[in-house]
Each structure stands twice: as structure tokens, then as C-alpha cells.
Amino acid sequence: MQPWEMFDDTSAPYDDHPWLRQSIAMVRPYLEEFLVSRHPLRAGPVCPFMPSALRAHQVFFAVGDIERGSRFESRRTMEIARKVWAGEKGAFRYSALVILYPMSSSSEFVSEVQRRAKVAAIRESLMVGALFARNNAESVHAGNYFPLRTPVPTVVYRDMVPFDLLFLNEPRFSARRRAEFLRRYIEQYENAKYGWEREGIESARQQLPECEKLIERGEKVKAVVLALGLVAGAAIAAGAVPKGSGVKWRRSQVRRTS
């Protein structure tokens, strides 16, 4: 499936997807009005780069596929994103890709697509989000403000921006994964042209050693458990320790204290 530029729908597959025209009409106010409006909790628009992206014609649409499951769709949407970001960027470096799904698509489906695609996206300096009508993800600046609610189920890819550092070191990811994300962020912005793009570099560099310590600690625990397992296996093989004895208990204790 080829993406198309938001303001040029000559290649939009309306004939293949009768619901598409209405969905685009429903989501355009979100993109053209809401995202460029003043953020109620901080300075600037809701999406900092959307006004310039719209002027530079760097917003793209594509059609989602709900038939083959979220695993397939996460890979498919990532391939579409690669097509967009492989193109000529022009003077403005930030782009967005909005993948539209039928209204009958569940929020669970688009959320799972987003979850599965996140790692691959960050590896390419992109962020991916799931937007839908009842999205209860609050603004990071204050509660009771929900900027990710759209009338149409969508998965959105966009360029990573400096404030995305907030989302790259979340506890729900392993320390190894978080370290990978932080290194990618540093690589993305350490030679950036503008000062505002380098604002998060020092913070990312401070966070990275903590992740690396956690990784090292985890490796040490694994080594201890492995060594105990080898000792226990050798003892059992030699007949010195009956199967089901306290060796197994001691290994479980190491796991609980690690």
C-alpha cells in the first residue's frame, strides 16, 4: 500500500475502501485545527511541528489492514513509514504519517499495532502512537487533558522530537531496551543544528549509566544462577544431592533477591 500526501488525494484508494473518504473528512479537523491550536497547559501548539509540517506538505495518509492481525499490521505499517521517510524531505525535516482504519476497528487492535511497532520505530528515530475516540492517555503536562483522541481509529508515525525523551526511559521497558532507546536519542540529537533540539542530550546522557548499571546487575544475577545450576546438576549427577532437595530452593532464593 502506497502512502499519499494529505493535500493531494489523486492516488487515494477511495474505490477500494468506501469508508475512506468519510474517515479522512473526520480526521482532518484534528490535524489541521486541533494539533495546531494553542496548548492549554504549555506554550506553543498542541503538536509543536504540525503547523510547519502542514505548510511543507509533509503529512501523509495510508490505509490500514485489520484482516491479518496486529503482528502483521505492525510490520506492514513500519514498511509504509519507511517509504515516507525514504523520500525527499525538502527544507522541513519533520513529517507525519496517519494510517486510517475503518470505524469498526477496535481500540485494542490499533493499540496492539502501536505496541508491536514501537521498538522498530524508535530504531529509525520515529515515534508511533495509537489514536482513537476513547483514548485515556493524559497529557504529560497535566491530567484531565486527552490530546490523543481522534474520531477515527488511527496509527500515527512521526519524527522523534526532543521532548520524546520522556517516553524512552519508561519502567515498562527492560533496562537493555531503555539503554538502546537512549543511545538512539543521543545519536539523533548530539549534532543537531538548533539549540532546542539538543536540550535533552545532557539528561539522556545522565540516564544512560543508570540503565547500564541495571543491565550489569542483571548479568551478574544470571551468572550466579547459572553457576548454582551447574553445581546442583553436577551434585545430582554424582549422587551427592537427591533430586528435589534444597538446591532448588536456594536457586529460587537467588531469583527472589535479585
Disulfide bonds with the S-S distance in Angstrom:
none
